[in-house]
């Protein structure tokens, strides 16, 4: 069954519960829309920052040193940050259970 519910919900539920379900659904939709907008803004800012910084930089990687475009360093740092964030959130959720 979808998150929106079935078409028969309005026929079988009382008016108060239907309004409550709609209110709850609207809150969830607003929160999801807000998260999507925030993610788009952060992504756009990171993209602009990366594109502005196209020059090559000397990077000391774990096993080697070399010239690397700064955009690659920024993108790699962003991806690693997202991975660490997701792992921490997953660990916190497991701990709550």
N, C-alpha and C positions, 0 to 999 in steps of 0.2 A: 504494500500500500504506500502511496506517496505521502510526503510531508503535508501536502495540502488537504489530505483526507478524501473521502469519497463524496460523490454528488448526493448521496442519500443522508449524509450527516445532518443537514438542515431539516430533513423530514422526521428523523427519529429523535433528535435532541431537543431539549427545552430551549426557549429563546435566550435565557441567561447563559447557558453553557455555549451556545453558538456564538454569542457576542464575546464571551471570554476566550473562546478558541480563536476567533478573528483577531482579537486584541493581542493575544500571545503571538500569533502568526505574524502580525504587523511588526511587533517588536523584534522578532527574529529576523525578518526581512530587512528592517532598518539596520540592525547590527551587522548583518552580512554585507549590506550595501556600504556601510561605513568602513568596514574592514577592506572591502574591495577598493574603495576610493583611496584609503590610506596606503594600501599596497601599491596602487598605481602611482601615487605621488612619490613614494619612496623609490620605486623603480625608475621613474622618470628622472629624479634627482641624481641617482647613481649613474644612470646612462649619460646624462649631461656631464657630470663630473668626470666620468671615464673618457668621453669623447674629447673633452677639453684637454686632457692630459695624455696626449698621444706620443710624447717623446720617449726615447729609449733611456732606461736607467740600468745601473749596475746592481744586480741582485745576487745575494749570496744564498743560493738554494742549499738544501741539506747536503747534497753530494757534489755540487759544482757551483761555480760562479760564472755569470755571463750577463750580456746585455739583453734586456727583455723590454718590450714595449710596456709602458706604465699601465696601459689599459688592461693588459693581461694580469698584471700584479693586482690591480684593483678588482677585477672580476674574480680572480682566484680568492682573494681575501673575502669578498662578499659571499661567495659560494661556501667557503669554509665556515664563515659566521652563521649562515643559514643552517648548515648541517649541525653545528654545535648547538644552536638554539633548539632545533627539532629534537635532538638527543636529550637535552636537558628537560624539555617539556614532557617527552615520553617517560623519562625516569621519574619525574614528579607525579605524573598520573599513575604510574605503577605503585608508587609509594602511598598514594591516597587510598588505593583499593585495599 
